[in-house]
Amino acid sequence: MTNLSSSPTAGHFGLLHEIFVLDAHLVKALDCSRAKTITRNLVDALLTALRMEELGELQIYPAVDNRAPGWSFIQPITTSHISGHYFEKPGRNPHIRMDFYSCCTVNWMKIIEILNTHLGLADWRGTFIDRQIERDSTRHILDIAGEGERITYEAVMKPRDALTIATEAKKKEVAKMAS
């Protein structure tokens, strides 16, 4: 298994300036009346495990669309932020969408473990990006998927692959609109 995780254990290597984006279904709906408690406990566990520090207050906002109840949150950290949006749509699994932006290493495997413990992950998909800007460095992009804490798919993409995929999708969208 290719590993772009920033875990300090053997077989891993650290990358700086990282982004981890996660879209997940949850096993069961969360109690919206406990949004502050659920979010605070989750963020505290993430901050502790990832050795990150708060830069400001955790901000939680209720959903404004009653067709998809839930809440959004953002936690500024000294190296950037953690943000998320939890929502439910009738007849569908509840969702969480989260972004982890940091100028320090981000251990995406630890994030998955914590999210599963606190929220109960069903199926999920994530993208891990080394966001280096230096000309002599290559951006590393990892496309991953899983269920609970289990990883079921992992592929390293080259930046050109990601650009090609995005360009092809845009061309299809334009062609569809034109017809």
C-alpha positions in Angstrom: 0.0 0.0 0.0 1.4 3.4 -1.0 1.4 5.7 2.0 1.5 9.5 1.9 0.4 9.6 5.5 2.4 11.9 7.7 2.6 9.4 10.5 6.0 9.4 12.1 6.2 5.6 12.3 8.6 3.5 10.2 7.6 3.2 6.5 6.0 6.7 6.5 7.4 10.0 5.5 6.3 13.5 6.5 5.1 16.1 4.1 4.5 19.8 5.0 1.8 22.1 3.7 -1.0 19.5 3.4 -4.7 19.3 2.7 -7.0 16.4 3.5 -10.5 16.6 2.2 -13.0 13.9 3.2 -16.6 13.2 2.1 -18.3 10.4 4.2 -21.6 8.8 4.8 -22.3 8.0 8.5 -23.7 4.8 9.8 -26.5 6.7 11.6 -27.8 10.2 12.0 -26.3 12.5 14.6 -28.4 14.2 17.2 -28.6 17.8 15.9 -29.7 19.1 19.4 -26.2 18.0 20.5 -24.3 19.7 17.7 -22.0 21.8 20.0 -21.1 18.8 22.2 -20.5 16.4 19.3 -18.4 18.9 17.4 -16.4 20.1 20.5 -15.6 16.5 21.4 -14.6 15.6 17.8 -12.4 18.7 17.4 -10.7 18.2 20.8 -9.8 14.6 19.8 -8.5 15.8 16.5 -6.4 18.6 18.0 -4.9 16.3 20.6 -4.1 13.4 18.2 -2.7 15.7 15.5 -0.8 17.9 18.0 -2.5 21.0 16.7 -3.4 24.1 18.7 -6.5 26.4 18.5 -6.0 29.8 17.1 -9.5 31.0 17.9 -12.9 29.8 19.1 -14.7 26.9 17.5 -17.5 28.3 15.4 -20.7 26.3 14.8 -23.5 27.4 12.5 -26.9 25.7 12.1 -28.0 24.7 8.6 -30.2 27.3 6.9 -31.8 24.8 4.6 -34.5 22.8 6.4 -34.5 20.2 3.6 -31.0 19.1 4.8 -30.8 19.7 8.6 -27.4 19.8 10.1 -24.6 22.2 11.0 -21.3 23.6 9.8 -18.2 24.4 11.8 -14.8 25.8 11.6 -11.9 25.6 14.0 -9.0 28.0 13.3 -5.7 26.3 14.3 -2.3 27.9 14.5 -1.3 26.4 11.1 -4.6 27.0 9.3 -8.0 25.3 10.0 -10.3 22.3 10.3 -13.8 22.8 8.9 -16.8 20.6 8.3 -20.4 20.4 7.4 -22.8 17.7 8.7 -26.1 17.3 7.0 -29.0 14.8 6.6 -31.2 14.4 3.5 -34.4 12.4 3.9 -34.1 8.9 2.5 -30.3 9.1 2.4 -27.4 8.3 4.7 -26.3 11.3 6.8 -23.1 13.0 5.4 -20.1 14.7 6.8 -17.8 16.8 4.6 -14.5 17.9 6.2 -11.4 19.8 5.2 -8.1 19.8 7.1 -5.7 22.5 5.9 -2.3 22.7 7.6 1.2 24.1 7.2 2.2 21.1 9.3 1.9 17.4 8.6 -1.6 15.9 8.6 -2.0 12.2 9.5 -5.0 11.3 7.4 -5.1 7.8 8.8 -5.4 9.2 12.4 -8.2 11.5 11.2 -10.1 8.6 9.8 -9.7 6.6 13.0 -10.9 9.6 15.1 -13.9 10.3 12.8 -14.9 6.7 12.9 -14.7 6.6 16.7 -16.7 9.8 17.2 -19.1 9.8 14.2 -19.4 6.2 13.0 -18.2 6.2 9.4 -19.9 4.2 6.7 -18.3 4.6 3.3 -16.0 7.5 2.6 -13.7 9.0 0.1 -10.8 11.3 0.6 -8.1 13.3 -1.1 -4.7 14.0 0.5 -2.6 16.6 -1.2 1.0 17.8 -0.5 0.5 21.4 -1.5 4.2 22.3 -2.0 4.7 25.4 -4.2 8.5 25.1 -4.8 9.3 24.5 -8.5 11.6 21.6 -7.8 9.1 19.7 -5.8 6.3 17.5 -7.1 2.8 17.7 -5.6 1.8 14.3 -4.2 -1.9 13.5 -4.5 -3.5 10.5 -2.9 -7.0 9.4 -3.8 -8.4 7.1 -1.1 -11.6 5.4 -0.1 -12.9 3.1 2.6 -15.5 1.9 5.1 -15.2 2.7 8.8 -11.4 2.7 9.5 -10.7 0.2 6.7 -9.1 1.5 3.5 -10.6 -0.2 0.4 -8.9 1.9 -2.3 -5.7 3.9 -2.5 -4.0 5.4 -5.5 -1.2 8.0 -5.9 -2.1 10.4 -8.7 0.3 12.7 -10.4 -0.7 16.3 -10.7 -1.0 15.9 -14.4 -3.4 13.0 -13.9 -5.7 15.1 -11.7 -5.5 18.0 -14.2 -6.4 15.6 -17.1 -9.3 14.2 -15.2 -10.6 17.7 -14.4 -10.2 18.9 -18.0 -12.0 15.8 -19.4 -14.9 16.3 -16.9 -15.1 20.0 -17.9 -15.1 19.1 -21.6 -18.0 16.6 -21.1 -19.9 19.2 -19.1 -19.5 21.8 -21.8 -20.5 19.3 -24.5 -23.6 18.3 -22.5 -24.6 21.9 -22.1 -24.1 22.5 -25.8 -26.4 19.7 -26.9 
